[in-house]
């Protein structure tokens, strides 16, 4: 039986879908909705969040969340392009996965600068 290289993209797609489904809504609530309705008070100030994200473990977690979400979105965009009738799958794959790779690299650079 021939081995396939499809396991890596499918892992990134599935893991990204899990992250988007379970973790991203909580992050949106904590950083967007809760402060708007007066929860957390001063806990989300710039100084507090900068110190929080300065921890290497938090950086690693944020890296995982953002990178997996980017690769999940890339695969979904590839499938949507096919559904819209764009049959140049090779070119679409290069573009969307290339953008996911650029987003991953930009995330690494941004987190290292903190």
N, C-alpha and C positions, 0 to 999 in steps of 0.2 A: 504494500500500500504506500503510495506516495505521500510525503509530508507536505503540508500546506503552510504558508506563512500568514494565513488569515486569522490565526489565533491572537496575534498581537493587536491588530486593529479592533477586533471584536471585544477583546478585554478592555481596551481603552474606551470603547463605546459603551459597554455595559457598566463599567465602573463610573464613567462620567454620568450616565443616566441615573445611577444610584445616588451619586453626590447631588445632582441637580434636584432629584425628587425629595431627598430627606434633609440635606444640610442647607442648601441654598435658601429655602423658605424661612428657616430659623434665622439665618444670617440677615435676610432682608427685614424680618421683624425686629431683630435686636438693634440693627444699625439704622433702620429707616423709619419704621412705624412707631416703635416704643418711645424714642426720644421726642417724636412729634406729639405724642399724647401725654408727655410729661413723666414717663418712667425713666429710671436710672439717674435722673438728676444730672450731676456733673461727671458721672462715670465715663462718659464717652467724649470727654474733652480731648483736644489734640495731644496734650502732654501725657495723659493717661493711656491713650491708644498707642502713641509712639513707644512708650515704655513697654506696653503689652506686646506689640508686634516686634519689638527688639529681641525678644526671646527666640532662640534658634528653633525650639520645638514648634512654636506658633508659626514661624516662617515656613517650616517644613509642611505643616498642616495646610496653611494658606496656599502654598505651592501646589500641593496635591489637589486641592479643591479647584483652583483656577485652571490648572493644566488639564485635569480630567474633564472639566466642563468644556474647555475649548475643543478637545478632541471629540467629545460627544457631539457638540454643535457642528463640527466639520463633517462628521459622518451623516448627521441629519440633513445638512445642506446638500451633500452629495446625492442622497436619496431624493430630496425634493427637486433637485435639478433634473434627475431622471424622470420623476413624475411629471414635470412641466414640459417634457419632450426634448430636453437637451441630451442627446445621445453620445456626445463626445466624452465618454466616461474617463478616459485617460487624462484629458486636459482638465476636466472638472476635479478629478482626484488630486492632480498636482496642485491646482489652485487652492482648494479647501484645506488639504492636509498641509500644504506649505504655509497657509495662513495660521493654522493651528501650531505649527512648529515655530513660526515667528512669535506668536502670542506666548508660547511656552518660554522661549528665550527671553522675551521682554519681561515676563514675570520673574524669571530668575534674576535678571539684571536689577529690576525694581526692588526686589526683596533684599538683594545684597547691598543696595544703597541705603537701606534703612539702618 
